[in-house]
Amino acid sequence: MKHNMIKRFPLLLMIAVLLVSFMIQPRDISAAEVDIPAESAILVDAETGKVLFAKNADIALPPASMTKMMSEYLVMEAIEEGKITPETTTQVSDYAYEISANPEYSGIGLTQGKDYTVRELYESMAIISDNGATIALAELVAGSEGEFVKLMNQKAEEMGLPDYKFVNSTGLDNAHLGGNHPEGTDPDGVNLLSARSSALLAYHLINDYPQALEVSSQLDINFEGHYDVNLNWMLPHEGDNFRDFYYEGIDGLKTGFTELAGNTFTGTAERNGKRLISVVMRTDSKEARFEQTATLMDYGFNQFQTKELFPAGYQVEDQQTLPVTKGKEDEVAISISEGFTLPIKAGDEELYHIEYEINKDRLNEDGEIIAPVKQGEVIGKATLVYDGEADYGYITPGNNSVDLVAETGVEKANWFMLTLGAIGDFFANIFTTAVDWVKGLFS
């Protein structure tokens, strides 16, 4: 018996090692296994716009102070266009002062009759979600909050946000503004954004104005004798109250809370050159919105790798050329103008293929491209298609398509060659007709 145990020991040891090895290996978490209790959520790759996870992402919900991302964008745009500068000064109106002084709302407590710079007001808006500062900026940029709201909705349309309605610059319910709701809006109106729209807004903000992250990543603010910490607990704050929520790479972007909206958060983080954007809406608590953001970020960073699936110049097998008519050559080589690079899960490379769509106005009835054809001419588009079970698409339409181009030029044939071709086609048609007639006689 003892001898048999000795003989079996190496086998038992190997099994034990395999079991331990299996237990400590990171588990491949599929999207279906990502537990996000928030009513709505989305995860996006910030470079390509590829959506990596979505849950009820197209339901329009109150975004609360995530609204301020649009206000931030419009202030940045006004600076870029030279309408204002970071050092431009303004004073706060009675309305902005009243909202800022309300202890129920986020704010530093602005003072009337004092000059504030755009930089000071912007930092107050972005770091601790100051509502009065936001209103003051809206009035400075557009003359009134009502006019600023028009700009917000116009910009949302330009950005292609699929689901949106802006009724004020702050994200508060209009009913909470003490009768000061912006002109032209419903006294009981509420801002609305879907998680997809929130992510797309964040995508535009950080790609068009990356300096916004320099402000959103600041840990605290000390202004007018008022000190407060950034409402984003995932930043590297000091103190035991925040350490449980710190997430490496997080540098933005915007929290939000109202009773109607619940706790919301649009987060963004960068690790090893890869940036992600996440949105969670209607979570149960402040803590939950950061915990669920961490879950989404872990999924994105751990399960996806950015790879070039098809390089520029790639040709789909059996579709390398197009037939040409009226040209000196009978065909032209075609290929994709740009490569397809995107974050994918390990082993998913074979689940992607490319489909062509040729511009119909370049083809005759027989599907031939009409000469002349210029080298590099765009003759259609190539679309990346995913054959797997769950494809969440892209945050912006068209990100999965590139131009399909002619690799070489084809000159138009001269009149003599065209004439010979036409004569040849004429006699070929006669011959074909005659053969068909003879066949008919003996059939």
N, C-alpha and C positions, 0 to 999 in steps of 0.2 A: 504494500500500500504506500509506504513511504517512498519507495523507489518510483512508483507511478506519479506521485506528486512532484518529485524532482524532475521527472521527464516532462510533466505538463507545465512546470513553472515558466519556461520561456514563452510558451503560448499564452498563458494567463497574463504575463507581463506585457506582451505585445498588445493584447486586447485592452488592458488598462491604459496603456499609453495612447492608443487610438481613441478611447473614450474621452480621456482628458483633453486630447488635442481637439476633438470635435466640440467639446464644451467651451473651449476658450477661443475658438474661431469666431470672428464677427459674422453674425447672421445676415444673410442677404434679405433685406426688408423690401418687399414689394409694395407698390403704391396702395394695394388693397389692405395692407397690414399697417399703414400709417394711421394711427388713432388721433384724429383731430376733432374733439368735441365741439369746436366752434361751429356756429350755424353755417358759416361760409368761410372758405379758405382757398389760397392759391400759392404756388411756388413757381418762380420764373428765373431762368438764366438771364442775367442782366445784359450780357453781350449779344446773344443771338435772339433773345426774346422767346426762346423755347419754354413752353409750359411743362413743368416736370410733375406737377400734382395739382388737382383741382377738386374742390368739393362745393357744390352749389355756387360756383364762382360767378354765375350770371344773374343772381338774385340781387336786385337793388335794395340796399339797406341804408339806414342812416350811418354815415361814417364818423360822426362827431368831429373831433378836432383833426382827424386825417384830412378834412376839408382844407386845412391850412397849407397842405402841399401845393394846391393850386394857387393860393395867395402868395406863397413863396415863389412859385414859378413866375407869376406876373410881376412881382417886384424885381426879380432877377432880370427879366426881360426888359423892364423899364430902365434899369441901369445899363444894360447892354445897348439899348437904343439911344442912350444919352439923355433921356427925359429927366432922370434924377441921378444922383451919385450916392455912394455910401455915406458921404458927409453932408448931404442935403439935410436941412433941419426943418422941422414942422412942430406945431403945437397940437395938443389933443383937444378935440371938440367936447362939448358937454356930454354928448352921447358916448364917445369913447371913454371919457373919464368915469361916467356912471357905471359902465360895464366893468372897467378896470377896478373900480373901488368896491365892487360887489364881492364879498368874501366867499360866496358860493362858487365863483368861477376862478379859473386859473388866471393869475396875474401878479404883477409886481407892485401894483398901486401907483399909477401914473399921477403926475402933478400937473394941474392946469397952469397956464401962463408960463410954462417952461419950454425951452427949445430942446427937442430930441432929434438926434441924427437917425437917418435911415438905418445905419448899422446897429444902433442901440435897439431900435424898435424891432428890427428883423431878428436879432439874437433873442430878444424877449419872446417873440412869437415862436421861433423854432426850438428853443431850448426848454422853456417852461410853458409853452402854449398860451402866452398872454393874449387874451381876447381884445382888450383895449388897444394894445399895440397893433394888433392885426387890423382893427377898424381904422386906426389912425393912418396906417400905411395904405389901406384901400382908399381912403378919402384923399390922400396925397397923390396917389397914382391916377385916380379917375375923377376926382372932384367930389364924389359922393360914393357911399357904399352901394347905392342902387346902380350907378353906372359901372362900378367895379364888378358887380354880379353879372352884368351883361358881358363884360370882358371874360369872366370866368366861363360862362356858357359858350361863348364864341371860341375860346381856346380849347375847351373840351371837344367841340365839334372838329376843330382843326386837328387835334391829336387823334381823333377817331375813337374816343372813349365810347364803348358800346352802350353803357347804361349810366346816366348821370342826370342830376338836376341840382343846380346851385341856387339857393335863395338868400344866402348871406356869406360873408367872408370867413366866419369863425368856426362854423359847425354847431353852434348852439341852435336850439329850436327857436324859430321866430317868436313863438309865444313867450319865450324867456327874455326877450329884448326890451321889455317894458314899453311897448308901443312904438319902439324905434325901428321896426322891421324895415328893411330897405324898400325904397319906393318901387312900385311895380311888382312886389312879391306878396304872397298870401300871408296875412297876419299869423296864421297857424302853420305856415309852410315849414318844411324840413328838407335839408339837403339829402340827396340820395346818390349813392355810388355802389356798384357791384364790386366784389373783390377783384374781378378782372380789370375793371376800370381803375380801381385804386392802384393796382400793380402797374398798369400802363401809365398812369399819371406819375408814379414814382420812377418808372423807367425813363420817361422823358425828362423829369427833373434832374436825375443824377447823371444822365448822359449828356444833356444839353448844358447843365450848370453843375459840374462836379464839385464846385466850391461850396455848394449847399451842404456837402458832407463835412466840410471843415467846421461848420457851425453846429450841425446836428450831432457831432461827436464830442462837443465840448461837455465836460462833466458837470459844470455848474455855472451860475451866473451871480455876479455881485454888482448890483446896479441900484443906484438911488438908496444905498444903505440896505437894500433888500438882498439877502443871500438865499439862494435855493439851488437844489440839485436838478440835473436833467431828469425828466420824467421817464426816460428810457433806462430801466434798471439793468439792462443787459450790457451796458457800458461798464468799464472797469472802475466802478465806484469803490470808495473805501467804506468800511463799516460792515458789520455782520448782516445788516438788513438787506444788503444787495448782493453779497457774495454768491448766494445760491442761484442767482440769475445771470451772472456774468457769462458771456459767450464770446469766445475768441473770434475776432474779426468783425464784430458788429460795430458799425459807425453811424447808424441812423435807423429809422428815419422819423416816424411820427406816431405818437400815441393818440388815443381819443377816448372820451367817455361822456355819455349822457345817459339818463335813465332809459330813454327810448333805444339808444344805440347799444347799450351795454359797453363792455370794455373791448376796444379795438386796437390794432397795432399793425402798421406797415413797417417791416424791418428790412434791413439790408446788411449783408456781411460779405467780406472778401477774404479768401484764403488761397494762398499760392496762385494768385493771379486770376482766380475765378470768383465772380461776384454773383450773389443770389439776391432776389427780392421775394419777400413773403408777405402775405396779408392774412390776418385772422379777424373775423368780425363776429360780434355778439358772443364773446366768451363770458364765463360766469364771474370772473374776478380779474383784478390787476395781475395777480400772480399767474393765472391761467393763460393770459394772452402771451406772456413771455415764455412760459413752459411749452406751450404749443408751437410758438415760433421756433424754439430750440429743436423741437421734434422735426419740424419741416426742414430746418437748416441741416440737421444731422443727416436726414434722408438725402438731401441734395448733394452735400459734400461727400458723403461716404459711398453713395451708390452710383454716381454718375462721373464719367470721364469725358472730357472734350476731345473729340477725334475728328480728323478729316476723313469723311467716308468716300468722297469722290473729288479728286483734284480738278483744278481748272484744266480744260482741254480734254476732259473725259468724254469718251464716245460710247453710247449704249450699243451693246453687241447686236449685230444685224441691222443697225440703224445709223451706220457711220456716214452714209451719203444720202443725198436727195437727187432724183433725176432732174435734169435741166433741159429746157426747150429753148430753141432759137439761140443757142450759145455755141461757142467754139469747142466746148467740152460737153459731154453727155451727162455729167454728174458733178456734184460739189460736195466736199467733205464738210460735215457739221460737228460741232462739239459745244460743251458748256463753257461760258465765258468766265465763270468763277467757280471755285470749289465749294462743296457743301461741308461745313464744319459745325458740329453741334454736340451737346452733351448727351451721351447715351449710356445705358447700362452695359456692363460686361456681357459679351455674347450676343448682343442685339445687332451687330453689324450686318448680319445676313437678312435682317428683317426690313431693310430699306432698298428701294429701287427708284429709278428715275423714269418719268414719263414725259414725252415731248408733246408740245402743242404748236403746230406751225401756223404762222399768220396766213389766213385764208386769202388776203388780198395779194399775196405773192405767188399764188398757185393758179394754174389753169384748171379746167374741168377734169383733166386726167391726173391731177395731183403732182404736176411738174412745176418746178420753180422757173419763172420766166427770166431769161437773161436780159440785161447784164446783172451779175451778182458781184458786189464789192466784197473784198476781203474784210472780215470782221463785221459785216453787215448783220444786224439783228433780224433773224428770220422767224423767231418764235420764242417760246419760253420752255424751260425745263423745270419740272416740279418734283421735289423729293416726296416720296410716298412711303408711309410706314405700314407694314403688313402685320404688325402685332395686334394684341387684343385692345390695349388702351393707348390711344393717341390723343393727347390733350392739345395738340396744335401749337400755335405761336401766339404771343400776346398781340402782335400786329400782323395784319394780313399781308401776304406776299413774301414773308421772310423765308418761306420754304421754296421760293422760285428764283431762278437766275435766267439771264438771257441765253438763248440758243443762237449761235453765230456760225457764219460761213468761215471755214478755215482758210480758204483761198478764194481768189476772185475768178469769175468766169466772164469773158468778154462776149458781147453780142456778135453773132456770126455776121459776115458781110452779106450784102444783098444777093450776090451771085450764089453763095452757098445756101442762103435761105430759099432762093428760087429753085435750085436743084432739089433741095429737100421737099419743097412743095410739089414739084413735078413727080418726084419719087413717090410721095404720099398719094398723089392723084392716080398714078398707074397701079400702085399697090391696092388702092380701093377698087379700081376697075377689076383687077385680077380677082380680088376677094369676092366681088359681086358676081363675076362670071362663074367662079367655082361654085358658089352657092346656088346659082341658077342651074348648072349642070347637075349638081347633086339633087336638086328638086325634081329634075326630069326623071331621074332613075330611082327615086325613093318611093 
